[in-house]
């Protein structure tokens, strides 16, 4: 499959995204991973405009970056800054997160969270 992120490779790497999620999904938590997946699948929509894709690339680039305001390995606080940045991205491009994006995100989420807490997913969905 053609990599839709190819022209953004200096800021974002699809491989790094999947590696980070695969390695740290449980540690990052359901809300963080679901938010990242929503952004990823919104980016892949053909009708998501370029300005929104730039926001997604910046947000997901920050998420996968080893340099954070709060290091990801810090217990209890490590992903606080990530969820804040991810939430900003979700609100900024909310109109491009449709039922298909949510469905794709939930299907992929099952790889790491077989029985996700629906209340947490609903909380994220209600913010966008």
KOLFI-583423 format. One record per residue: residue in three letters; chain; y, z, x of N, C-alpha, C, O in turn. Coordinates in steps of 0.001 Angstrom, whole numbers, m for minus. Atoms other than C-alpha are relative to their C-alpha. Last residue first. Layout:
BEGIN
{'Ala' 'A' {Y Z X} {Y Z X} {Y Z X} {Y Z X}}
...
END
This chain:
BEGIN
{'Unk' 'A' {m443 1390 m206} {15700 19530 m14543} {162 m748 m1301} {527 m1924 m1296}}
{'Unk' 'A' {m1222 18 m811} {15562 23318 m14685} {529 m1413 206} {1679 m1599 604}}
{'Unk' 'A' {m1143 m369 833} {13088 23234 m17569} {1309 m7 765} {2375 m112 159}}
{'Unk' 'A' {m328 1095 922} {10526 21320 m15510} {1241 310 m837} {2031 m590 m1122}}
{'Unk' 'A' {m579 1085 m792} {10610 23934 m12728} {444 m1124 m928} {1559 m1629 m797}}
{'Unk' 'A' {m1276 m483 m529} {10070 26796 m15186} {704 m1081 818} {1911 m1277 676}}
{'Unk' 'A' {m959 120 1098} {7352 24801 m16966} {1389 454 460} {2395 m155 95}}
{'Unk' 'A' {m298 1422 149} {5465 24433 m13706} {1052 m224 m1079} {1960 m1039 m912}}
{'Unk' 'A' {m803 387 m1167} {5746 28169 m13087} {378 m1468 m88} {1521 m1834 186}}
{'Unk' 'A' {m1326 m606 160} {4575 29019 m16622} {914 m391 1156} {2105 m625 951}}
{'Unk' 'A' {m834 871 831} {1703 26548 m16278} {1404 561 m191} {2356 m205 m346}}
{'Unk' 'A' {m625 m838 1014} {203 28569 m13416} {990 m865 m781} {2027 m1264 m251}}
{'Unk' 'A' {m1371 m469 m200} {m1799 25987 m11520} {508 830 m1181} {103 625 m2325}}
{'Unk' 'A' {m379 m577 1291} {m5590 25881 m11837} {1424 540 93} {1626 1753 143}}
{'Unk' 'A' {869 509 1064} {m6797 23572 m9054} {355 519 m1400} {190 m201 m2385}}
{'Unk' 'A' {m42 m1068 1005} {m3784 24323 m6805} {m823 m463 m1211} {m265 m1016 m2159}}
{'Unk' 'A' {m220 m1273 m675} {m4105 22319 m3594} {m28 1193 m942} {m319 2317 m533}}
{'Unk' 'A' {690 5 m1296} {m5520 18995 m4744} {80 1357 684} {m845 1765 1385}}
{'Unk' 'A' {1349 m533 203} {m4411 19799 m8323} {m823 0 1292} {m1816 721 1389}}
{'Unk' 'A' {m72 m1452 m163} {m825 19208 m7191} {m1376 640 m110} {m1651 1648 542}}
{'Unk' 'A' {84 m248 m1442} {m1656 15510 m6872} {1 1498 301} {m671 1957 1225}}
{'Unk' 'A' {1320 451 m466} {m2400 15264 m10586} {m183 308 1482} {m1226 816 1895}}
{'Unk' 'A' {1006 m979 430} {631 17403 m11471} {m1405 m395 455} {m2200 465 834}}
{'Unk' 'A' {m167 m1225 m780} {2971 15248 m9402} {m1063 1032 m359} {m1625 1684 521}}
{'Unk' 'A' {456 258 m1372} {1622 12030 m10898} {84 1259 856} {m828 1557 1626}}
{'Unk' 'A' {1456 159 36} {2004 13405 m14441} {m564 m235 1402} {m1563 375 1781}}
{'Unk' 'A' {605 m1326 185} {5530 14659 m13777} {m1528 m80 28} {m2192 763 632}}
{'Unk' 'A' {m223 m730 m1258} {6582 11285 m12367} {m658 1374 m96} {m1340 1812 831}}
{'Unk' 'A' {894 585 m997} {5038 9519 m15365} {107 710 1342} {m903 955 2003}}
{'Unk' 'A' {1362 m493 259} {6761 11870 m17826} {m992 m534 1032} {m1908 186 1431}}
{'Unk' 'A' {520 229 1347} {10156 11088 m16309} {m1421 552 m135} {m1934 1202 775}}
{'Unk' 'A' {1287 m709 45} {12064 12331 m13302} {m495 m70 m1430} {m81 706 m2292}}
{'Unk' 'A' {1045 913 m476} {14801 9740 m12856} {m1365 676 100} {m2316 99 627}}
{'Unk' 'A' {184 1084 969} {17393 11571 m14986} {m1080 m1002 418} {m1483 m1845 m385}}
{'Unk' 'A' {808 m380 1171} {16877 14688 m12889} {m265 m1155 m961} {m1346 m1240 m1543}}
{'Unk' 'A' {643 1249 442} {18240 13076 m9701} {m837 200 m1267} {m1735 m595 m1545}}
{'Unk' 'A' {m816 1176 m291} {20822 15703 m8734} {m621 m1297 m528} {99 m2211 m932}}
{'Unk' 'A' {m1104 41 966} {18962 18536 m10465} {822 m1272 194} {1246 m1893 m781}}
{'Unk' 'A' {542 229 1347} {15780 17807 m8535} {1106 m119 m1035} {1075 m1008 m1886}}
{'Unk' 'A' {431 1395 116} {17615 17456 m5227} {m517 m325 m1392} {m214 m1385 m1940}}
{'Unk' 'A' {m1201 833 8} {19403 20784 m5671} {m377 m1468 m211} {206 m2156 m1049}}
{'Unk' 'A' {m585 m165 1340} {16095 22438 m6560} {1271 m824 m136} {1492 m1458 m1168}}
{'Unk' 'A' {807 794 927} {14505 21024 m3388} {575 72 m1417} {623 m938 m2119}}
{'Unk' 'A' {m339 1402 m267} {17377 22433 m1304} {m780 m915 m945} {m227 m1879 m1474}}
{'Unk' 'A' {m1393 219 391} {16969 25879 m2866} {416 m1452 167} {1046 m2026 m721}}
{'Unk' 'A' {m7 96 1460} {13175 25709 m2650} {1427 m194 m514} {1637 m867 m1524}}
{'Unk' 'A' {609 1261 435} {13472 24889 1053} {52 m144 m1520} {412 m1204 m2031}}
{'Unk' 'A' {m984 1064 m174} {15929 27727 1718} {m562 m1341 m466} {167 m2154 m1035}}
{'Unk' 'A' {m1118 m240 903} {13539 30254 206} {1043 m1103 121} {1513 m1622 m891}}
{'Unk' 'A' {m222 1200 798} {10510 28776 1983} {1150 170 m985} {1342 m683 m1851}}
{'Unk' 'A' {74 1265 m712} {10352 31266 4826} {306 m1248 m803} {893 m2187 m266}}
{'Unk' 'A' {m1278 707 82} {11546 34326 2936} {m64 m1428 502} {864 m2201 267}}
{'Unk' 'A' {m724 m185 1258} {8313 36152 2065} {1281 m816 m136} {1656 m1172 m1253}}
{'Unk' 'A' {658 m491 1205} {6982 36144 5646} {987 235 m1147} {2070 783 m944}}
{'Unk' 'A' {m496 m1344 277} {8992 34029 8109} {m646 506 m1293} {m495 m134 m2334}}
{'Unk' 'A' {1045 m969 m313} {6796 31052 9019} {444 1448 m229} {m341 2378 m43}}
{'Unk' 'A' {1046 m12 1016} {9067 28610 7233} {m1076 1046 258} {m1769 1456 m674}}
{'Unk' 'A' {1277 566 m447} {11997 29482 9508} {m1109 182 m1042} {m1256 1254 m1629}}
{'Unk' 'A' {904 m1142 m70} {15174 30248 7501} {m1362 m568 408} {m1930 m1358 m345}}
{'Unk' 'A' {m928 m1134 m13} {17991 27750 8044} {m795 1298 101} {m402 2225 810}}
{'Unk' 'A' {m473 m476 1299} {15252 25294 8885} {1026 1095 192} {1108 1717 1252}}
{'Unk' 'A' {m1210 m795 m181} {14300 23227 11939} {578 343 m1366} {1108 m529 m2055}}
{'Unk' 'A' {403 m1270 m608} {10688 21992 11743} {1190 936 209} {1002 2105 546}}
{'Unk' 'A' {m589 m281 m1301} {11881 19356 9289} {m497 1337 561} {m608 2319 m172}}
{'Unk' 'A' {1014 184 m1041} {9468 18556 6469} {521 322 1396} {m255 391 2349}}
{'Unk' 'A' {1236 m738 295} {11655 20054 3747} {m1023 m121 1127} {m1668 863 1487}}
{'Unk' 'A' {m249 m1410 m308} {14894 18787 5302} {m1279 817 m184} {m1597 1684 629}}
{'Unk' 'A' {m143 m56 m1454} {13546 15226 5268} {259 1431 459} {m297 1873 1465}}
{'Unk' 'A' {1361 m74 m531} {12411 15829 1691} {1 m1 1532} {m882 584 2160}}
{'Unk' 'A' {623 m1256 416} {15984 16676 704} {m1401 128 583} {m1746 1168 1145}}
{'Unk' 'A' {m649 m1123 m674} {17601 13887 2698} {m672 1322 m300} {m896 2135 596}}
{'Unk' 'A' {341 87 m1421} {15085 11277 1551} {624 1157 773} {m27 1744 1638}}
{'Unk' 'A' {1405 m396 m173} {15431 12420 m2053} {m387 m10 1475} {m1027 925 1957}}
{'Unk' 'A' {79 m1447 193} {19230 12235 m1909} {m1414 492 242} {m1618 1495 926}}
{'Unk' 'A' {m604 m622 m1185} {19094 8742 m429} {m49 1524 m104} {m324 2208 882}}
{'Unk' 'A' {1007 45 m1055} {16666 7712 m3173} {537 614 1295} {m203 1261 2036}}
{'Unk' 'A' {946 m1082 284} {19183 8870 m5768} {m1088 44 1074} {m1532 1122 1468}}
{'Unk' 'A' {m697 m1261 m266} {21918 6682 m4233} {m938 1188 m208} {m900 2157 551}}
{'Unk' 'A' {m84 m270 m1429} {19476 3736 m4085} {680 1338 296} {228 2062 1183}}
{'Unk' 'A' {m1019 707 m785} {18700 3805 m7775} {65 480 1450} {m437 1548 1802}}
{'Unk' 'A' {m830 m1051 m579} {15369 4988 m9226} {1011 m691 912} {623 m1413 1830}}
{'Unk' 'A' {m1325 m67 616} {14163 1992 m11228} {845 1191 453} {1927 1417 m90}}
{'Unk' 'A' {m805 1184 m305} {11263 1112 m8942} {1418 122 m550} {2359 m408 40}}
{'Unk' 'A' {m300 803 1196} {9862 4636 m9117} {901 m1167 382} {1860 m996 1134}}
{'Unk' 'A' {871 1174 61} {8620 5770 m5688} {219 m859 m1237} {m260 m1992 m1295}}
{'Unk' 'A' {m416 993 m996} {11541 8130 m5177} {m789 m1296 m160} {m233 m2385 m15}}
{'Unk' 'A' {m1232 589 543} {10714 9940 m8423} {519 m1075 955} {1007 m2118 519}}
{'Unk' 'A' {382 1013 989} {7174 10411 m7062} {1203 m607 m708} {1126 m1749 m1161}}
{'Unk' 'A' {732 1103 m632} {8421 12133 m3915} {m327 m1102 m1005} {m97 m2282 m741}}
{'Unk' 'A' {m957 833 m737} {10988 14234 m5758} {m682 m1215 616} {m163 m2329 547}}
{'Unk' 'A' {m861 652 998} {8424 15505 m8233} {1003 m925 677} {1216 m2055 239}}
{'Unk' 'A' {745 1129 569} {6016 16163 m5364} {806 m731 m1071} {743 m1958 m1160}}
{'Unk' 'A' {58 1066 m1008} {8566 18300 m3524} {m723 m1231 m541} {m302 m2362 m297}}
{'Unk' 'A' {m1343 564 m126} {9261 20351 m6666} {14 m1163 992} {608 m2206 719}}
{'Unk' 'A' {m241 800 1207} {5537 20855 m7312} {1376 m670 73} {1513 m1842 m277}}
{'Unk' 'A' {785 1232 m113} {5064 21980 m3697} {209 m900 m1220} {349 m2114 m1073}}
{'Unk' 'A' {m508 829 m1091} {7890 24505 m3800} {m730 m1332 60} {m100 m2384 169}}
{'Unk' 'A' {m1320 500 381} {6971 25937 m7202} {556 m958 1052} {1109 m2004 714}}
{'Unk' 'A' {84 985 1081} {3272 26252 m6359} {1355 m621 m320} {1458 m1843 m436}}
{'Unk' 'A' {59 m408 1394} {3697 28097 m3117} {92 m1146 m982} {543 m2244 m659}}
{'Unk' 'A' {m1282 385 599} {4824 27393 422} {67 383 m1473} {1126 747 m1984}}
{'Unk' 'A' {m1043 m863 m531} {1891 29363 1888} {1352 m297 m656} {2109 623 m966}}
{'Unk' 'A' {218 m1359 529} {m662 27667 m341} {1113 945 446} {1598 1759 m341}}
{'Unk' 'A' {m137 m52 1456} {717 24220 376} {m121 1408 m550} {742 1859 m1303}}
{'Unk' 'A' {m736 m1190 428} {1245 24739 4114} {119 155 m1516} {937 947 m1983}}
{'Unk' 'A' {166 m1164 m871} {m1144 22403 5916} {599 1281 m579} {108 2376 m306}}
{'Unk' 'A' {1408 m337 m167} {m1577 19779 3228} {m211 1269 805} {m1103 2061 504}}
{'Unk' 'A' {505 m518 1270} {2089 19853 2262} {m1454 423 147} {m1844 1491 m324}}
{'Unk' 'A' {m601 m1317 250} {3192 19544 5867} {m535 587 m1297} {m888 1766 m1344}}
{'Unk' 'A' {539 m979 m951} {725 16753 6630} {562 1397 m268} {m175 2383 m253}}
{'Unk' 'A' {1352 m363 440} {1607 14854 3442} {m629 1023 946} {m1371 1900 502}}
{'Unk' 'A' {m81 m648 1308} {5330 14934 4301} {m1384 471 m444} {m1562 1635 m803}}
{'Unk' 'A' {m412 m1385 m257} {4728 14152 7974} {80 790 m1306} {m254 1974 m1344}}
{'Unk' 'A' {1118 m709 m636} {2749 11052 6945} {353 1454 279} {m470 2340 51}}
{'Unk' 'A' {984 m290 1038} {5474 9972 4524} {m1171 772 594} {m1670 1718 m16}}
{'Unk' 'A' {1278 629 m272} {8029 10252 7305} {m987 410 m1085} {m1210 1599 m1315}}
{'Unk' 'A' {1104 m488 810} {11654 10950 6576} {m1266 m767 350} {m1236 m1986 517}}
{'Unk' 'A' {m308 m1253 683} {14954 10623 8348} {m1217 638 m659} {m1247 1849 m882}}
{'Unk' 'A' {m667 m886 m955} {14233 7958 10987} {291 1361 m631} {405 2358 81}}
{'Unk' 'A' {904 m689 m925} {11616 6419 8697} {707 918 992} {102 1887 1452}}
{'Unk' 'A' {m544 m1337 m201} {14137 5624 5960} {m757 778 1072} {m556 1983 1220}}
{'Unk' 'A' {m1352 130 m529} {13563 1855 5963} {667 1346 249} {1744 1405 843}}
{'Unk' 'A' {m64 622 m1319} {9815 2484 5684} {1426 m73 549} {1643 263 1713}}
{'Unk' 'A' {m894 m788 m831} {10051 4953 2775} {283 m671 1344} {1028 m125 2157}}
{'Unk' 'A' {m1363 144 512} {8584 2507 255} {1022 767 825} {2223 546 673}}
{'Unk' 'A' {m684 m1283 m111} {5424 2221 2435} {1442 m140 m485} {2251 m765 202}}
{'Unk' 'A' {m1250 76 m740} {3504 m840 1228} {706 1349 m39} {767 1991 m1088}}
{'Unk' 'A' {m1160 0 828} {0 0 0} {1249 0 892} {1291 679 1918}}
END
